[in-house]
Amino acid sequence: MKSWYLVAYDVRDPKRLASAAKTLKGYGTRLQYSVFRCHLSKREMERLRWELSQVLAKEDDILFVGLCDACIRKIRSRSSSGSWPEEPPGWVVL
């Protein structure tokens, strides 16, 4: 079962910042410059945390916030793209 997570980071080195952003792009959608939303299983979350631990230094900060279903329904945004669906599409054919 997958859950939504809000991931925010503060990375002090530009090279590590770029690496962290690239890693997170593989797992979620950027909402703001250093904030991503991710729909992940427990295993995917563990893998993301491990991958980021390989990129970030002790001086960098990262925050993972798990969001319950009730929290997701309460999300409000100024843009229509800000609302979160119950389940993102599994595959997108281009």
Secondary structure, 3 states (H helix, E strand, C coil): CCEEEEEEEECCCHHHHHHHHHHHHCCEEEEECCEEEEEECHHHHHHHHHHHHHHCCCCCEEEEEEECHHHHHCCCCCCHHHCCCCCCCCCCCC
